[in-house]
């Protein structure tokens, strides 16, 4: 399992749960996506095949995007657009798997993306840990079984603590 950027013991508002299928992971993402707004930064960590891209598909659907969502492993950044109901908000899907040195981030413009008026979703954020803003929502995905995944949502900052509280209420009652 990939270690979280911030240990759970240091975060007072952690949410852990199990997803039982890819479809359920996407539905969870959709509920989260419905709550995101311009300037939000979501970091997704976990091993290959843990469900990061499926969660991002759901987040994009929650923001009203209905096109294809694929991991930008070779191009590093894909941009999608939320629907009109969500203000045509840009959705930046970043994959840092192939980034080997934090200095490479300047050449791809990552800092400009997470400072922009869109939602930024970053796979493999540990490759840029030193350069990331201190406030974000980190989601660590890990294998439980062939079809089940553990999701741990860890908010860093007041915005993300409030977001997680709203997500818990909307999702679990």
ABEGO torsion letter per residue (X at the ends): XBBBABBAAABABBBBBBBABAAAAAAAAAAAAAABBBGBBBBBBEBBGAGAAAAAAAAAAAAGBABBBBBBAAAGBBBBBBBAAAGGBBBBBBBAAABABAAAAAAAGAAAAAABBBBBBBBGAAAAAAABBABBBBBBBBBABAABBBBBBBBBEAAAAAAAAAAAAAAAX
